[in-house]
Amino acid sequence: MAGSTARGAKAHRRPWWARAVHAVWAYVRRAPGTYAWLAILLVTTQVIRHVDPATADRILERRSTNLHHLQVSPVRVLVTSALWIAGGGWPFYFLLYNLFHVPAERWLGTLRWISVAALAHVGATYLSEGVLGWAIHRGLASPRALYTLDYGVSYALAGVVAVLTYLIVRPWRYLYAVGVLVVYGLGVQQSRDYTSIGHFSAALIGFACYPLTRDRPGSFDPVASVRAVRRRVRGRSGRPTPSARSSVWRVWRVTGAGAAGQVSRRSGSVVPR
């Protein structure tokens, strides 16, 4: 009777590909905003890839958050500039979004997560373009910089990278925060251009979004995560022990699963953003 039940259960077991699809869908639906954004970026990336360079420049120029467009149509360009990838390629951003946006959206919720991303994107754009406008006014930059191609998603990403500081338990939280400041601070020191200032500003805005995180449950302990993985690997049966499974769940239940980004072209040159 028991053997018959086991055979029946095996017969009704879904095929591996159906289980894989279910697992992927369960993962994706926990961060719907992130994957909707990635889907849009995939489409726009394919558009740029399949048009000639002149057409691509016209498309991106219309969506550039340069000083001219920020004066004429700020809302339009602030929204549309975040729907195009300016370097690194879509697979690279797929990785970064899973590392940073996915855990942030799961932890904060979609509304708070997109609020952090939008604040960083808009705030850093205005701060960096303000620095560029000051440089033009002082004669330190060419007036042609008013029409610089400036678009992409890395300001929003930098803000989300920074806000994840508050998900990490102490004392690792402080180490992570220092790492974020060092990475973006070195960008300013090495590049000394307005886009590196934008990245650093976006990270500071992310840190300033602490009020959005205060009542959010859950935390991430990197040391506990490593220990849980080690226990899982060392399991005699080749499967995680109940304690290891519960540790992994506690560590990852909120987070689930970096930062480079945009490119601005100024007077024919390519400037990392």
Beta strands, then each sheet from edge to edge (+ up, - down):
strand 1: 149-151
strand 2: 263-266
strand 3: 269-272
sheet 1: 1+ 2- 3+
end
